[in-house]
Amino acid sequence: MATPTDLPVGVTPLRPRQYALVSEWSPTVHPEVELSHPFPLTLSWTDLEY
């Protein structure tokens, strides 16, 4: 996770807070990635492939 001191010169964070890991997903455990906050979102693992 980047902290304000890890950012390139001239780049400032949008918010003064650090982001925290809230959950982890694994295709071997979870059939889809699902979030409920700040809005409902469901992604299949094939949607995330590139």
All heavy atoms as a GROMACS GRO file, in nm:
protein
  401
    1MET      N    1   0.085  -0.117   0.000
    1MET     CA    2   0.000   0.000   0.000
    1MET      C    3   0.090   0.124   0.000
    1MET      O    4   0.184   0.134   0.077
    1MET     CB    5  -0.089  -0.005   0.123
    1MET     CG    6  -0.169   0.119   0.144
    1MET     SD    7  -0.301   0.105   0.266
    1MET     CE    8  -0.217   0.049   0.410
    2ALA      N    9   0.059   0.216  -0.088
    2ALA     CA   10   0.138   0.338  -0.096
    2ALA      C   11   0.100   0.435   0.014
    2ALA      O   12  -0.017   0.449   0.050
    2ALA     CB   13   0.118   0.404  -0.232
    3THR      N   14   0.198   0.497   0.069
    3THR     CA   15   0.175   0.603   0.166
    3THR      C   16   0.210   0.734   0.097
    3THR      O   17   0.275   0.734  -0.007
    3THR     CB   18   0.262   0.584   0.292
    3THR    OG1   19   0.399   0.590   0.252
    3THR    CG2   20   0.233   0.451   0.360
    4PRO      N   21   0.168   0.847   0.152
    4PRO     CA   22   0.201   0.974   0.086
    4PRO      C   23   0.350   0.992   0.059
    4PRO      O   24   0.387   1.055  -0.036
    4PRO     CB   25   0.148   1.078   0.185
    4PRO     CG   26   0.034   1.008   0.252
    4PRO     CD   27   0.079   0.864   0.264
    5THR      N   28   0.435   0.932   0.140
    5THR     CA   29   0.579   0.947   0.116
    5THR      C   30   0.627   0.855   0.004
    5THR      O   31   0.736   0.872  -0.047
    5THR     CB   32   0.659   0.918   0.244
    5THR    OG1   33   0.628   0.787   0.290
    5THR    CG2   34   0.628   1.020   0.352
    6ASP      N   35   0.547   0.755  -0.036
    6ASP     CA   36   0.584   0.662  -0.143
    6ASP      C   37   0.545   0.714  -0.282
    6ASP      O   38   0.581   0.654  -0.382
    6ASP     CB   39   0.517   0.527  -0.124
    6ASP     CG   40   0.561   0.457   0.002
    6ASP    OD1   41   0.674   0.481   0.048
    6ASP    OD2   42   0.482   0.377   0.055
    7LEU      N   43   0.468   0.821  -0.287
    7LEU     CA   44   0.417   0.871  -0.414
    7LEU      C   45   0.524   0.951  -0.488
    7LEU      O   46   0.610   1.013  -0.427
    7LEU     CB   47   0.293   0.958  -0.390
    7LEU     CG   48   0.175   0.885  -0.326
    7LEU    CD1   49   0.065   0.985  -0.292
    7LEU    CD2   50   0.123   0.776  -0.415
    8PRO      N   51   0.515   0.951  -0.623
    8PRO     CA   52   0.611   1.030  -0.700
    8PRO      C   53   0.598   1.179  -0.669
    8PRO      O   54   0.493   1.226  -0.626
    8PRO     CB   55   0.570   1.003  -0.845
    8PRO     CG   56   0.490   0.879  -0.841
    8PRO     CD   57   0.424   0.875  -0.707
    9VAL      N   58   0.703   1.253  -0.694
    9VAL     CA   59   0.704   1.397  -0.672
    9VAL      C   60   0.592   1.460  -0.754
    9VAL      O   61   0.575   1.429  -0.872
    9VAL     CB   62   0.841   1.457  -0.711
    9VAL    CG1   63   0.838   1.608  -0.702
    9VAL    CG2   64   0.951   1.399  -0.624
   10GLY      N   65   0.514   1.546  -0.691
   10GLY     CA   66   0.406   1.615  -0.760
   10GLY      C   67   0.272   1.544  -0.754
   10GLY      O   68   0.171   1.597  -0.794
   11VAL      N   69   0.269   1.420  -0.703
   11VAL     CA   70   0.145   1.345  -0.691
   11VAL      C   71   0.098   1.354  -0.547
   11VAL      O   72   0.173   1.327  -0.454
   11VAL     CB   73   0.165   1.197  -0.731
   11VAL    CG1   74   0.038   1.118  -0.708
   11VAL    CG2   75   0.212   1.187  -0.875
   12THR      N   76  -0.028   1.392  -0.530
   12THR     CA   77  -0.084   1.402  -0.396
   12THR      C   78  -0.203   1.307  -0.385
   12THR      O   79  -0.276   1.287  -0.482
   12THR     CB   80  -0.130   1.545  -0.363
   12THR    OG1   81  -0.223   1.586  -0.463
   12THR    CG2   82  -0.014   1.641  -0.362
   13PRO      N   83  -0.225   1.247  -0.269
   13PRO     CA   84  -0.338   1.157  -0.253
   13PRO      C   85  -0.470   1.234  -0.259
   13PRO      O   86  -0.476   1.352  -0.222
   13PRO     CB   87  -0.317   1.094  -0.116
   13PRO     CG   88  -0.226   1.188  -0.044
   13PRO     CD   89  -0.145   1.258  -0.148
   14LEU      N   90  -0.576   1.167  -0.307
   14LEU     CA   91  -0.707   1.231  -0.313
   14LEU      C   92  -0.767   1.250  -0.175
   14LEU      O   93  -0.841   1.343  -0.150
   14LEU     CB   94  -0.802   1.147  -0.398
   14LEU     CG   95  -0.766   1.137  -0.546
   14LEU    CD1   96  -0.862   1.041  -0.616
   14LEU    CD2   97  -0.770   1.274  -0.612
   15ARG      N   98  -0.735   1.159  -0.085
   15ARG     CA   99  -0.788   1.165   0.050
   15ARG      C  100  -0.672   1.151   0.149
   15ARG      O  101  -0.574   1.086   0.121
   15ARG     CB  102  -0.887   1.052   0.073
   15ARG     CG  103  -0.996   1.048  -0.032
   15ARG     CD  104  -1.129   1.018   0.029
   15ARG     NE  105  -1.233   0.989  -0.066
   15ARG     CZ  106  -1.298   1.079  -0.137
   15ARG    NH1  107  -1.268   1.205  -0.125
   15ARG    NH2  108  -1.393   1.046  -0.220
   16PRO      N  109  -0.687   1.209   0.268
   16PRO     CA  110  -0.579   1.204   0.365
   16PRO      C  111  -0.570   1.070   0.439
   16PRO      O  112  -0.488   1.054   0.525
   16PRO     CB  113  -0.614   1.316   0.462
   16PRO     CG  114  -0.762   1.326   0.454
   16PRO     CD  115  -0.796   1.295   0.312
   17ARG      N  116  -0.651   0.973   0.406
   17ARG     CA  117  -0.653   0.845   0.476
   17ARG      C  118  -0.587   0.736   0.394
   17ARG      O  119  -0.581   0.744   0.273
   17ARG     CB  120  -0.796   0.804   0.506
   17ARG     CG  121  -0.866   0.905   0.591
   17ARG     CD  122  -1.010   0.872   0.604
   17ARG     NE  123  -1.074   0.989   0.660
   17ARG     CZ  124  -1.178   0.987   0.738
   17ARG    NH1  125  -1.233   0.875   0.768
   17ARG    NH2  126  -1.227   1.098   0.785
   18GLN      N  127  -0.545   0.634   0.462
   18GLN     CA  128  -0.489   0.518   0.397
   18GLN      C  129  -0.602   0.419   0.368
   18GLN      O  130  -0.700   0.411   0.442
   18GLN     CB  131  -0.385   0.450   0.486
   18GLN     CG  132  -0.266   0.538   0.514
   18GLN     CD  133  -0.189   0.571   0.388
   18GLN    OE1  134  -0.166   0.486   0.305
   18GLN    NE2  135  -0.153   0.696   0.374
   19TYR      N  136  -0.587   0.343   0.262
   19TYR     CA  137  -0.685   0.240   0.230
   19TYR      C  138  -0.654   0.114   0.309
   19TYR      O  139  -0.538   0.084   0.336
   19TYR     CB  140  -0.684   0.210   0.081
   19TYR     CG  141  -0.739   0.324   0.000
   19TYR    CD1  142  -0.656   0.421  -0.053
   19TYR    CD2  143  -0.875   0.336  -0.020
   19TYR    CE1  144  -0.707   0.528  -0.125
   19TYR    CE2  145  -0.927   0.442  -0.092
   19TYR     CZ  146  -0.842   0.537  -0.145
   19TYR     OH  147  -0.894   0.640  -0.215
   20ALA      N  148  -0.757   0.044   0.348
   20ALA     CA  149  -0.740  -0.079   0.425
   20ALA      C  150  -0.799  -0.196   0.348
   20ALA      O  151  -0.904  -0.183   0.284
   20ALA     CB  152  -0.809  -0.065   0.560
   21LEU      N  153  -0.733  -0.308   0.356
   21LEU     CA  154  -0.784  -0.430   0.296
   21LEU      C  155  -0.910  -0.472   0.372
   21LEU      O  156  -0.907  -0.487   0.494
   21LEU     CB  157  -0.678  -0.540   0.305
   21LEU     CG  158  -0.718  -0.675   0.248
   21LEU    CD1  159  -0.741  -0.664   0.098
   21LEU    CD2  160  -0.610  -0.776   0.280
   22VAL      N  161  -1.020  -0.488   0.302
   22VAL     CA  162  -1.145  -0.524   0.369
   22VAL      C  163  -1.185  -0.668   0.343
   22VAL      O  164  -1.265  -0.724   0.417
   22VAL     CB  165  -1.261  -0.429   0.328
   22VAL    CG1  166  -1.235  -0.289   0.376
   22VAL    CG2  167  -1.284  -0.433   0.179
   23SER      N  168  -1.131  -0.726   0.238
   23SER     CA  169  -1.164  -0.864   0.209
   23SER      C  170  -1.069  -0.916   0.102
   23SER      O  171  -1.002  -0.839   0.034
   23SER     CB  172  -1.308  -0.876   0.161
   23SER     OG  173  -1.345  -1.012   0.152
   24GLU      N  174  -1.064  -1.046   0.090
   24GLU     CA  175  -0.986  -1.111  -0.015
   24GLU      C  176  -1.073  -1.218  -0.080
   24GLU      O  177  -1.154  -1.280  -0.014
   24GLU     CB  178  -0.861  -1.176   0.044
   24GLU     CG  179  -0.760  -1.077   0.094
   24GLU     CD  180  -0.632  -1.146   0.139
   24GLU    OE1  181  -0.595  -1.249   0.081
   24GLU    OE2  182  -0.571  -1.095   0.234
   25TRP      N  183  -1.052  -1.236  -0.209
   25TRP     CA  184  -1.126  -1.337  -0.281
   25TRP      C  185  -1.028  -1.429  -0.353
   25TRP      O  186  -0.921  -1.386  -0.393
   25TRP     CB  187  -1.218  -1.273  -0.385
   25TRP     CG  188  -1.325  -1.189  -0.326
   25TRP    CD1  189  -1.451  -1.229  -0.294
   25TRP    CD2  190  -1.318  -1.051  -0.292
   25TRP    NE1  191  -1.522  -1.125  -0.240
   25TRP    CE2  192  -1.443  -1.013  -0.238
   25TRP    CE3  193  -1.218  -0.954  -0.300
   25TRP    CZ2  194  -1.470  -0.886  -0.196
   25TRP    CZ3  195  -1.246  -0.827  -0.256
   25TRP    CH2  196  -1.370  -0.794  -0.206
   26SER      N  197  -1.068  -1.552  -0.369
   26SER     CA  198  -0.987  -1.650  -0.440
   26SER      C  199  -1.080  -1.732  -0.530
   26SER      O  200  -1.187  -1.774  -0.484
   26SER     CB  201  -0.917  -1.742  -0.342
   26SER     OG  202  -0.862  -1.852  -0.408
   27PRO      N  203  -1.043  -1.755  -0.655
   27PRO     CA  204  -1.130  -1.833  -0.743
   27PRO      C  205  -1.148  -1.977  -0.695
   27PRO      O  206  -1.246  -2.041  -0.732
   27PRO     CB  207  -1.060  -1.827  -0.879
   27PRO     CG  208  -0.923  -1.780  -0.853
   27PRO     CD  209  -0.924  -1.707  -0.723
   28THR      N  210  -1.058  -2.026  -0.613
   28THR     CA  211  -1.075  -2.162  -0.561
   28THR      C  212  -1.175  -2.168  -0.447
   28THR      O  213  -1.227  -2.274  -0.415
   28THR     CB  214  -0.940  -2.219  -0.513
   28THR    OG1  215  -0.887  -2.134  -0.412
   28THR    CG2  216  -0.841  -2.231  -0.628
   29VAL      N  217  -1.206  -2.052  -0.388
   29VAL     CA  218  -1.298  -2.047  -0.275
   29VAL      C  219  -1.428  -1.975  -0.311
   29VAL      O  220  -1.536  -2.014  -0.267
   29VAL     CB  221  -1.232  -1.976  -0.154
   29VAL    CG1  222  -1.328  -1.964  -0.037
   29VAL    CG2  223  -1.106  -2.049  -0.113
   30HIS      N  224  -1.418  -1.869  -0.391
   30HIS     CA  225  -1.533  -1.785  -0.423
   30HIS      C  226  -1.564  -1.795  -0.573
   30HIS      O  227  -1.477  -1.768  -0.655
   30HIS     CB  228  -1.503  -1.639  -0.388
   30HIS     CG  229  -1.463  -1.620  -0.246
   30HIS    ND1  230  -1.332  -1.627  -0.205
   30HIS    CD2  231  -1.536  -1.598  -0.135
   30HIS    CE1  232  -1.327  -1.608  -0.075
   30HIS    NE2  233  -1.450  -1.590  -0.029
   31PRO      N  234  -1.687  -1.828  -0.609
   31PRO     CA  235  -1.721  -1.836  -0.752
   31PRO      C  236  -1.721  -1.700  -0.820
   31PRO      O  237  -1.699  -1.690  -0.940
   31PRO     CB  238  -1.860  -1.899  -0.754
   31PRO     CG  239  -1.916  -1.874  -0.617
   31PRO     CD  240  -1.800  -1.864  -0.523
   32GLU      N  241  -1.743  -1.594  -0.744
   32GLU     CA  242  -1.744  -1.458  -0.798
   32GLU      C  243  -1.689  -1.362  -0.693
   32GLU      O  244  -1.683  -1.394  -0.574
   32GLU     CB  245  -1.887  -1.414  -0.831
   32GLU     CG  246  -1.955  -1.499  -0.935
   32GLU     CD  247  -2.099  -1.459  -0.954
   32GLU    OE1  248  -2.169  -1.437  -0.854
   32GLU    OE2  249  -2.141  -1.451  -1.070
   33VAL      N  250  -1.652  -1.244  -0.738
   33VAL     CA  251  -1.614  -1.137  -0.646
   33VAL      C  252  -1.740  -1.056  -0.622
   33VAL      O  253  -1.800  -1.004  -0.716
   33VAL     CB  254  -1.502  -1.048  -0.708
   33VAL    CG1  255  -1.472  -0.931  -0.618
   33VAL    CG2  256  -1.378  -1.131  -0.736
   34GLU      N  257  -1.781  -1.046  -0.498
   34GLU     CA  258  -1.903  -0.973  -0.464
   34GLU      C  259  -1.876  -0.866  -0.359
   34GLU      O  260  -1.808  -0.892  -0.260
   34GLU     CB  261  -2.009  -1.068  -0.410
   34GLU     CG  262  -2.059  -1.168  -0.512
   34GLU     CD  263  -2.173  -1.251  -0.458
   34GLU    OE1  264  -2.284  -1.198  -0.452
   34GLU    OE2  265  -2.146  -1.367  -0.421
   35LEU      N  266  -1.928  -0.748  -0.386
   35LEU     CA  267  -1.920  -0.636  -0.292
   35LEU      C  268  -2.060  -0.583  -0.268
   35LEU      O  269  -2.144  -0.586  -0.358
   35LEU     CB  270  -1.834  -0.523  -0.349
   35LEU     CG  271  -1.690  -0.556  -0.385
   35LEU    CD1  272  -1.630  -0.442  -0.464
   35LEU    CD2  273  -1.611  -0.582  -0.260
   36SER      N  274  -2.085  -0.531  -0.151
   36SER     CA  275  -2.215  -0.469  -0.124
   36SER      C  276  -2.203  -0.321  -0.092
   36SER      O  277  -2.304  -0.250  -0.090
   36SER     CB  278  -2.285  -0.541  -0.008
   36SER     OG  279  -2.206  -0.532   0.108
   37HIS      N  280  -2.081  -0.274  -0.069
   37HIS     CA  281  -2.062  -0.134  -0.030
   37HIS      C  282  -1.948  -0.075  -0.111
   37HIS      O  283  -1.847  -0.142  -0.129
   37HIS     CB  284  -2.029  -0.125   0.119
   37HIS     CG  285  -2.016   0.016   0.168
   37HIS    ND1  286  -2.126   0.094   0.197
   37HIS    CD2  287  -1.908   0.093   0.190
   37HIS    CE1  288  -2.084   0.212   0.236
   37HIS    NE2  289  -1.952   0.214   0.232
   38PRO      N  290  -1.955   0.038  -0.166
   38PRO     CA  291  -2.058   0.141  -0.151
   38PRO      C  292  -2.180   0.119  -0.241
   38PRO      O  293  -2.278   0.188  -0.231
   38PRO     CB  294  -1.985   0.269  -0.191
   38PRO     CG  295  -1.883   0.224  -0.290
   38PRO     CD  296  -1.842   0.086  -0.243
   39PHE      N  297  -2.172   0.018  -0.330
   39PHE     CA  298  -2.286  -0.021  -0.412
   39PHE      C  299  -2.270  -0.169  -0.446
   39PHE      O  300  -2.158  -0.221  -0.444
   39PHE     CB  301  -2.296   0.064  -0.540
   39PHE     CG  302  -2.167   0.072  -0.616
   39PHE    CD1  303  -2.131  -0.027  -0.706
   39PHE    CD2  304  -2.079   0.177  -0.596
   39PHE    CE1  305  -2.011  -0.021  -0.775
   39PHE    CE2  306  -1.959   0.184  -0.665
   39PHE     CZ  307  -1.925   0.085  -0.754
   40PRO      N  308  -2.379  -0.238  -0.477
   40PRO     CA  309  -2.368  -0.380  -0.509
   40PRO      C  310  -2.288  -0.401  -0.638
   40PRO      O  311  -2.309  -0.331  -0.738
   40PRO     CB  312  -2.512  -0.426  -0.528
   40PRO     CG  313  -2.597  -0.318  -0.474
   40PRO     CD  314  -2.517  -0.192  -0.477
   41LEU      N  315  -2.197  -0.496  -0.634
   41LEU     CA  316  -2.115  -0.526  -0.751
   41LEU      C  317  -2.078  -0.674  -0.747
   41LEU      O  318  -2.036  -0.726  -0.644
   41LEU     CB  319  -1.987  -0.443  -0.750
   41LEU     CG  320  -1.887  -0.468  -0.861
   41LEU    CD1  321  -1.943  -0.424  -0.995
   41LEU    CD2  322  -1.757  -0.398  -0.832
   42THR      N  323  -2.099  -0.741  -0.860
   42THR     CA  324  -2.061  -0.882  -0.874
   42THR      C  325  -1.981  -0.897  -1.002
   42THR      O  326  -2.026  -0.854  -1.109
   42THR     CB  327  -2.185  -0.973  -0.878
   42THR    OG1  328  -2.262  -0.952  -0.760
   42THR    CG2  329  -2.146  -1.118  -0.889
   43LEU      N  330  -1.863  -0.955  -0.990
   43LEU     CA  331  -1.776  -0.979  -1.106
   43LEU      C  332  -1.740  -1.126  -1.110
   43LEU      O  333  -1.703  -1.186  -1.009
   43LEU     CB  334  -1.646  -0.898  -1.094
   43LEU     CG  335  -1.660  -0.748  -1.096
   43LEU    CD1  336  -1.528  -0.683  -1.057
   43LEU    CD2  337  -1.703  -0.701  -1.233
   44SER      N  338  -1.748  -1.183  -1.230
   44SER     CA  339  -1.701  -1.320  -1.245
   44SER      C  340  -1.550  -1.318  -1.266
   44SER      O  341  -1.493  -1.216  -1.307
   44SER     CB  342  -1.770  -1.387  -1.364
   44SER     OG  343  -1.723  -1.331  -1.485
   45TRP      N  344  -1.486  -1.429  -1.241
   45TRP     CA  345  -1.341  -1.435  -1.260
   45TRP      C  346  -1.304  -1.419  -1.407
   45TRP      O  347  -1.201  -1.361  -1.438
   45TRP     CB  348  -1.287  -1.566  -1.202
   45TRP     CG  349  -1.295  -1.564  -1.053
   45TRP    CD1  350  -1.385  -1.631  -0.975
   45TRP    CD2  351  -1.213  -1.488  -0.963
   45TRP    NE1  352  -1.364  -1.601  -0.843
   45TRP    CE2  353  -1.259  -1.514  -0.833
   45TRP    CE3  354  -1.106  -1.402  -0.979
   45TRP    CZ2  355  -1.200  -1.457  -0.720
   45TRP    CZ3  356  -1.047  -1.346  -0.867
   45TRP    CH2  357  -1.094  -1.374  -0.740
   46THR      N  358  -1.390  -1.463  -1.497
   46THR     CA  359  -1.361  -1.445  -1.640
   46THR      C  360  -1.367  -1.296  -1.679
   46THR      O  361  -1.296  -1.254  -1.770
   46THR     CB  362  -1.456  -1.527  -1.728
   46THR    OG1  363  -1.589  -1.495  -1.697
   46THR    CG2  364  -1.433  -1.676  -1.709
   47ASP      N  365  -1.450  -1.219  -1.612
   47ASP     CA  366  -1.454  -1.074  -1.637
   47ASP      C  367  -1.322  -1.008  -1.600
   47ASP      O  368  -1.286  -0.904  -1.655
   47ASP     CB  369  -1.566  -1.006  -1.556
   47ASP     CG  370  -1.704  -1.041  -1.605
   47ASP    OD1  371  -1.718  -1.085  -1.720
   47ASP    OD2  372  -1.799  -1.023  -1.526
   48LEU      N  373  -1.251  -1.068  -1.505
   48LEU     CA  374  -1.125  -1.008  -1.458
   48LEU      C  375  -1.002  -1.059  -1.533
   48LEU      O  376  -0.893  -1.008  -1.511
   48LEU     CB  377  -1.109  -1.037  -1.308
   48LEU     CG  378  -1.219  -0.979  -1.220
   48LEU    CD1  379  -1.204  -1.030  -1.078
   48LEU    CD2  380  -1.217  -0.827  -1.224
   49GLU      N  381  -1.019  -1.157  -1.620
   49GLU     CA  382  -0.905  -1.210  -1.696
   49GLU      C  383  -0.861  -1.109  -1.802
   49GLU      O  384  -0.938  -1.031  -1.854
   49GLU     CB  385  -0.944  -1.339  -1.766
   49GLU     CG  386  -0.967  -1.454  -1.674
   49GLU     CD  387  -1.011  -1.579  -1.747
   49GLU    OE1  388  -1.043  -1.572  -1.868
   49GLU    OE2  389  -1.015  -1.684  -1.683
   50TYR      N  390  -0.731  -1.113  -1.831
   50TYR     CA  391  -0.680  -1.034  -1.943
   50TYR      C  392  -0.572  -1.110  -2.013
   50TYR      O  393  -0.521  -1.208  -1.970
   50TYR     CB  394  -0.630  -0.897  -1.898
   50TYR     CG  395  -0.517  -0.900  -1.800
   50TYR    CD1  396  -0.385  -0.895  -1.844
   50TYR    CD2  397  -0.540  -0.905  -1.663
   50TYR    CE1  398  -0.280  -0.895  -1.753
   50TYR    CE2  399  -0.437  -0.906  -1.573
   50TYR     CZ  400  -0.306  -0.900  -1.618
   50TYR     OH  401  -0.203  -0.900  -1.530
   0.00000   0.00000   0.00000
